[in-house]
Amino acid sequence: MTAATVDEYVAGLPDDVAAIVERLRALVHAAVPDAVEKISYGMPTFTLDGRPLVHVAAWTKHIALYPLPPMDDALARDVAPFQGTKSTLRLPLGPPIPYELVERVVSALLRQRERG
């Protein structure tokens, strides 16, 4: 069954993974207070002004954020160990989640959107 809401999506996850997704959810809302949640492509999606800003998906061994923004050298260096594909941040389950890095990525996505 596909979740109709982000709450349903999170409720369907194992408790430890749900806690991570909830923290990421709070992080996005703290960085982007006007973000609106919905399910798109079967995953939580945060939109701004009606357009997708960032998607979050829980997988068996990692949590992914899509897309990655254009990055300066420092952010690209810090993202590199977690980059799954050109536009995916892969956060392995098990090691501590680099929440500060996620905040930087979300902030960069927001700056990109504000620039147009």
Secondary structure per residue as TSV (DSSP state, phi and psi in degrees):
chain	resnum	aa	ss	phi	psi
A	1	M	-	360.0	134.6
A	2	T	-	-88.6	134.7
A	3	A	-	-67.8	141.0
A	4	A	S	-91.7	-23.0
A	5	T	S	-133.6	165.1
A	6	V	H	-65.5	-37.2
A	7	D	H	-58.9	-43.5
A	8	E	H	-64.6	-40.7
A	9	Y	H	-58.6	-50.2
A	10	V	H	-64.4	-40.1
A	11	A	H	-62.5	-25.3
A	12	G	T	-85.6	0.1
A	13	L	S	-95.2	155.5
A	14	P	-	-58.4	150.5
A	15	D	H	-53.8	-44.2
A	16	D	H	-65.8	-37.7
A	17	V	H	-73.8	-39.6
A	18	A	H	-58.6	-40.4
A	19	A	H	-62.8	-38.9
A	20	I	H	-67.2	-46.0
A	21	V	H	-62.7	-39.0
A	22	E	H	-63.7	-40.0
A	23	R	H	-67.0	-39.3
A	24	L	H	-64.7	-40.0
A	25	R	H	-59.4	-47.0
A	26	A	H	-64.4	-38.6
A	27	L	H	-62.0	-44.9
A	28	V	H	-62.1	-45.4
A	29	H	H	-66.1	-32.7
A	30	A	H	-67.8	-39.6
A	31	A	H	-77.7	-30.6
A	32	V	-	-134.2	78.3
A	33	P	T	-57.2	-26.9
A	34	D	T	-88.5	5.4
A	35	A	-	-65.0	141.9
A	36	V	E	-113.5	136.6
A	37	E	E	-94.4	144.7
A	38	K	E	-159.8	169.6
A	39	I	E	-98.0	126.3
A	40	S	E	-139.0	134.4
A	41	Y	T	55.4	31.2
A	42	G	T	76.9	11.0
A	43	M	E	-136.7	156.9
A	44	P	E	-58.9	132.2
A	45	T	E	-130.2	135.2
A	46	F	E	-108.4	122.1
A	47	T	E	-109.1	157.1
A	48	L	E	-138.2	126.2
A	49	D	T	55.7	36.3
A	50	G	T	80.0	1.1
A	51	R	E	-117.5	140.3
A	52	P	E	-57.3	137.3
A	53	L	E	-108.3	-49.6
A	54	V	E	-152.3	142.5
A	55	H	E	-110.5	147.4
A	56	V	E	-128.3	131.2
A	57	A	E	-136.2	133.1
A	58	A	E	-94.2	126.6
A	59	W	-	-115.5	179.3
A	60	T	S	-60.4	-42.8
A	61	K	S	-117.5	0.0
A	62	H	E	-158.3	168.4
A	63	I	E	-115.5	136.1
A	64	A	E	-115.3	144.8
A	65	L	E	-118.9	136.7
A	66	Y	E	-132.6	147.5
A	67	P	-	-89.0	173.7
A	68	L	-	-90.6	143.1
A	69	P	-	-82.0	170.4
A	70	P	-	-59.7	139.0
A	71	M	-	-124.9	145.1
A	72	D	-	-74.6	173.7
A	73	D	H	-59.9	-41.3
A	74	A	H	-65.8	-45.3
A	75	L	H	-67.5	-41.8
A	76	A	H	-59.9	-41.0
A	77	R	H	-62.9	-43.2
A	78	D	H	-73.5	-30.5
A	79	V	H	-77.3	-30.4
A	80	A	G	-46.4	-45.5
A	81	P	G	-66.6	-15.3
A	82	F	G	-112.4	4.5
A	83	Q	E	-82.5	116.7
A	84	G	E	-83.3	-48.1
A	85	T	E	-134.7	-176.4
A	86	K	T	-54.7	-33.1
A	87	S	T	-122.0	23.6
A	88	T	E	-127.8	130.5
A	89	L	E	-98.0	117.1
A	90	R	E	-105.8	118.5
A	91	L	E	-107.1	102.8
A	92	P	E	-61.6	140.1
A	93	L	S	-78.7	138.4
A	94	G	S	119.9	-71.8
A	95	P	S	-66.8	158.4
A	96	P	-	-56.8	139.1
A	97	I	-	-74.8	132.4
A	98	P	-	-82.2	74.9
A	99	Y	H	-59.0	-36.1
A	100	E	H	-63.2	-37.6
A	101	L	H	-65.8	-41.2
A	102	V	H	-61.5	-42.2
A	103	E	H	-58.6	-42.9
A	104	R	H	-64.1	-39.5
A	105	V	H	-66.6	-45.3
A	106	V	H	-62.9	-41.5
A	107	S	H	-61.9	-40.2
A	108	A	H	-65.6	-38.6
A	109	L	H	-62.8	-41.3
A	110	L	H	-65.2	-44.2
A	111	R	H	-61.0	-40.1
A	112	Q	H	-61.1	-43.9
A	113	R	H	-64.4	-41.4
A	114	E	H	-65.9	-31.3
A	115	R	H	-74.7	-17.5
A	116	G	-	99.6	360.0
